[in-house]
Amino acid sequence: MQQAINLDEKLALVDDRRAPKIVTRYNTNDVMVPKFKGAFPFHSHADTDDFFLVLSGQMRMEFEDRGVEVGAGELLVVPKDVTHRPVADEECHVLLIEPTGEPNTGTSTERAAAEKTAI
């Protein structure tokens, strides 16, 4: 029988601010929790949208022409093929949903397997 997943407990296990950790899978998707601070590189995903739910803190999703502030309890979906980068001035905790095997920076295939590990 499946048990509830406590996201605070899972986030306590995350120590690398650049590597989202998989907390569960559903269908063909990874549900992940990263902690991050700073800026990821600009990137896009050719075949999938990008789902971000801010659990705590504040992030800014930067696009080529603007930025969108996303705070705790808010979510943002970036459509496929849209160039973007998440930025957090202070540590931010996020829940991500992505297809299994999708690199978290979209265009960087070498990062997918190494960074998306289960906790």
WOFEN-V966629 format. One record per helix or strand of 2 or more residues. SS is the DSSP state (~ for helix, > for strand). FROM is the first residue (numbers start at 0). LEN is the number of residues. Records with the same first field share a line. If there is no record, write none. Layout:
SS = FROM-LEN  FROM-LEN
This chain:
~ = 6-6  108-7
> = 20-6  28-11  49-7  57-6  66-5  74-4  83-16  116-2
